């Protein structure tokens, strides 16, 4: 499974600092903020974890849901999600 790269612009300023636990059990601290994100597929406000040098950029599921998008698992493309009201 590879990475999918998406061109986009993210802007925001740190609001607080939080501790996160990685899959290997390592604890890291990162700044957290709200930002406005603009992608070719849509734009909107979303919470973000601000990375540091050496961190990989990641577009998380919360941001995808806010933008109404889903990652197609086989062809690794962003597609509109089925929006359900229940």
PEQUIQUI-V129786 format. One record per residue. N is the residue number from 1. RES is the residue in one small letter. SS is DSSP state (H for helix, E for strand, C for the rest). PHI is phi as a letter, one per 30 degrees, with the letter a starting at -180 (NA if undefined). Layout:
n=N res=RES ss=SS phi=PHI
n=N res=RES ss=SS phi=PHI
This chain:
n=1 res=x ss=C phi=NA
n=2 res=x ss=C phi=c
n=3 res=x ss=C phi=c
n=4 res=x ss=C phi=c
n=5 res=x ss=C phi=c
n=6 res=x ss=C phi=b
n=7 res=x ss=C phi=d
n=8 res=x ss=E phi=a
n=9 res=x ss=E phi=b
n=10 res=x ss=E phi=b
n=11 res=x ss=E phi=b
n=12 res=x ss=C phi=l
n=13 res=x ss=C phi=b
n=14 res=x ss=C phi=e
n=15 res=x ss=C phi=c
n=16 res=x ss=E phi=a
n=17 res=x ss=E phi=b
n=18 res=x ss=E phi=b
n=19 res=x ss=E phi=c
n=20 res=x ss=E phi=b
n=21 res=x ss=E phi=c
n=22 res=x ss=C phi=d
n=23 res=x ss=C phi=e
n=24 res=x ss=C phi=d
n=25 res=x ss=C phi=j
n=26 res=x ss=C phi=d
n=27 res=x ss=E phi=c
n=28 res=x ss=E phi=b
n=29 res=x ss=E phi=c
n=30 res=x ss=E phi=b
n=31 res=x ss=E phi=d
n=32 res=x ss=E phi=b
n=33 res=x ss=E phi=a
n=34 res=x ss=E phi=c
n=35 res=x ss=E phi=b
n=36 res=x ss=E phi=c
n=37 res=x ss=E phi=c
n=38 res=x ss=E phi=b
n=39 res=x ss=E phi=b
n=40 res=x ss=C phi=e
n=41 res=x ss=C phi=d
n=42 res=x ss=E phi=l
n=43 res=x ss=E phi=b
n=44 res=x ss=E phi=l
n=45 res=x ss=E phi=d
n=46 res=x ss=E phi=a
n=47 res=x ss=E phi=d
n=48 res=x ss=E phi=b
n=49 res=x ss=E phi=c
n=50 res=x ss=E phi=d
n=51 res=x ss=C phi=d
n=52 res=x ss=C phi=c
n=53 res=x ss=C phi=e
n=54 res=x ss=C phi=j
n=55 res=x ss=C phi=d
n=56 res=x ss=C phi=d
n=57 res=x ss=C phi=d
n=58 res=x ss=C phi=b
n=59 res=x ss=C phi=c
n=60 res=x ss=C phi=d
n=61 res=x ss=H phi=d
n=62 res=x ss=H phi=d
n=63 res=x ss=H phi=d
n=64 res=x ss=H phi=d
n=65 res=x ss=H phi=d
n=66 res=x ss=H phi=d
n=67 res=x ss=C phi=d
n=68 res=x ss=C phi=i
n=69 res=x ss=E phi=b
n=70 res=x ss=E phi=b
n=71 res=x ss=E phi=d
n=72 res=x ss=C phi=d
n=73 res=x ss=C phi=d
n=74 res=x ss=C phi=c
n=75 res=x ss=C phi=c
n=76 res=x ss=C phi=h
n=77 res=x ss=C phi=c
n=78 res=x ss=E phi=d
n=79 res=x ss=E phi=b
n=80 res=x ss=E phi=d
n=81 res=x ss=C phi=d
n=82 res=x ss=C phi=d
n=83 res=x ss=C phi=c
n=84 res=x ss=C phi=c
n=85 res=x ss=C phi=c
n=86 res=x ss=C phi=b
